[in-house]
Amino acid sequence: MVRCEVFLVQTVFTDVTPQMAVWREEIFGPVLAVMTFRTEAEALSLANDSPFGLAAAVRLPSPPSSALCRTQSSLHRRRAG
Protein backbone atom coordinates (compact mmCIF):
# COMPACT_ATOMS: atom_id res chain seq x y z
CA MET A 1 0.00 0.00 0.00
CA VAL A 2 1.36 3.41 -1.01
CA ARG A 3 0.65 6.27 1.34
CA CYS A 4 1.10 9.81 0.14
CA GLU A 5 0.66 12.74 2.48
CA VAL A 6 0.74 16.34 1.38
CA PHE A 7 0.82 19.34 3.68
CA LEU A 8 0.22 22.78 2.22
CA VAL A 9 1.33 25.76 4.27
CA GLN A 10 -1.25 28.52 4.66
CA THR A 11 -0.28 31.45 2.46
CA VAL A 12 -1.47 35.07 2.54
CA PHE A 13 -0.73 37.31 -0.45
CA THR A 14 -0.84 41.03 0.36
CA ASP A 15 -0.71 44.11 -1.89
CA VAL A 16 -2.56 42.14 -4.57
CA THR A 17 -3.74 43.97 -7.71
CA PRO A 18 -6.62 42.98 -10.04
CA GLN A 19 -4.12 42.06 -12.77
CA MET A 20 -2.34 39.38 -10.70
CA ALA A 21 -3.03 35.69 -11.37
CA VAL A 22 -3.56 35.09 -7.64
CA TRP A 23 -6.59 37.44 -7.87
CA ARG A 24 -7.88 36.41 -11.32
CA GLU A 25 -7.63 32.61 -11.11
CA GLU A 26 -8.92 29.95 -8.76
CA ILE A 27 -6.28 28.59 -6.44
CA PHE A 28 -6.94 25.37 -4.57
CA GLY A 29 -5.32 25.29 -1.18
CA PRO A 30 -5.07 27.34 1.98
CA VAL A 31 -4.51 30.66 0.16
CA LEU A 32 -5.85 34.14 0.85
CA ALA A 33 -5.41 37.08 -1.54
CA VAL A 34 -5.81 40.46 0.18
CA MET A 35 -6.65 43.61 -1.75
CA THR A 36 -7.73 46.97 -0.37
CA PHE A 37 -10.44 49.25 -1.71
CA ARG A 38 -11.53 52.82 -1.06
CA THR A 39 -15.28 52.80 -1.73
CA GLU A 40 -18.18 50.38 -1.46
CA ALA A 41 -18.67 50.60 -5.23
CA GLU A 42 -15.03 49.65 -5.83
CA ALA A 43 -15.36 46.68 -3.43
CA LEU A 44 -18.44 45.41 -5.27
CA SER A 45 -16.74 45.87 -8.64
CA LEU A 46 -13.70 43.87 -7.47
CA ALA A 47 -15.86 41.13 -5.94
CA ASN A 48 -18.01 40.77 -9.06
CA ASP A 49 -15.14 40.88 -11.59
CA SER A 50 -14.61 37.13 -11.89
CA PRO A 51 -15.70 34.53 -14.45
CA PHE A 52 -15.85 31.96 -11.63
CA GLY A 53 -18.79 31.33 -9.31
CA LEU A 54 -16.68 31.85 -6.22
CA ALA A 55 -17.90 31.60 -2.66
CA ALA A 56 -17.96 34.79 -0.64
CA ALA A 57 -18.06 35.81 2.99
CA VAL A 58 -18.28 39.01 4.98
CA ARG A 59 -16.85 39.34 8.46
CA LEU A 60 -18.41 41.98 10.69
CA PRO A 61 -17.29 43.23 14.07
CA SER A 62 -19.01 41.84 17.11
CA PRO A 63 -21.20 43.54 18.14
CA PRO A 64 -22.04 44.82 14.63
CA SER A 65 -21.37 48.49 13.95
CA SER A 66 -23.64 51.02 12.28
CA ALA A 67 -22.23 49.88 8.92
CA LEU A 68 -24.30 46.68 9.19
CA CYS A 69 -27.26 48.03 7.16
CA ARG A 70 -24.96 49.24 4.38
CA THR A 71 -23.15 45.89 4.36
CA GLN A 72 -26.40 43.94 4.13
CA SER A 73 -27.45 46.12 1.19
CA SER A 74 -24.15 45.42 -0.57
CA LEU A 75 -24.54 41.67 -0.14
CA HIS A 76 -27.55 41.65 -2.44
CA ARG A 77 -25.48 43.25 -5.22
CA ARG A 78 -22.65 40.72 -5.00
CA ARG A 79 -22.54 37.78 -7.42
CA ALA A 80 -21.16 34.68 -5.72
CA GLY A 81 -21.68 30.94 -6.06
N, C-alpha and C positions, 0 to 999 in steps of 0.2 A: 504494500500500500504506500503510495506517494502522498506525502503531506506537504502542502505549500502554504506558508503563512506570509501575509503581506501586512505591513504596518505603514500607514501613511501619516506623516506628521501634519498637524493642523497648520495651515498657512493663511496669513492675512496679507493681502496686497493693499497698500495705501497709495495715495496720490494717483489713483487710477483715472484715466481719461476715457471718453466714449470711443476713441479710436483703438484702444488696446484690445487685443484678443481676449484677455482675461475678463473684459467687460462684455464683449460682443458674442462670445461663444460659450456653450455649456461646458462646464468642467465638472467631472465626477470625482468627488473626494472631499475631504474636509477643507474647503477653500472658501474664503470670504474676500470679495472685492469691495473696497470702500471708496466711495466718491462723494465729494461734498456738493452742495447746491446752495443757491442764494434765495430762491423763491419757490413757493409751492408749485407754480406753473412749471418751473424748470425741473423740479423733482418728479412731477407727473410725466413730463416729456421724456426724461431719462428712464423712468420705470417702464413706460409703454413702448420704448424704442427697441424692440426685440422681436425677431421672427419666431422665437420659441414661446411656448406656453409655460412660462416659468412660474413656480410658486412664489408667493410673496408674504411678507409679514411686517407688522408695524409694532414697535415696542414703545409703550407709553410709560411715563413716570407713574409711580404709585405713591400717593394717590394721584389720579389724573389731573392735569393742569387745565387751565381755561382753553387750551388749544385743542381739547378733545373734540368739540363740535366741528371745528375746521378739519381735523384729521378724519373724522367719520365721513364728512362730505367728500374728502379727497379719495377715500377708499372706493367709493362708487364710480369714480372716473378712472380707476386703475384697471388695466387688462392683465389678468394673471390666470394661470391654469389651476 
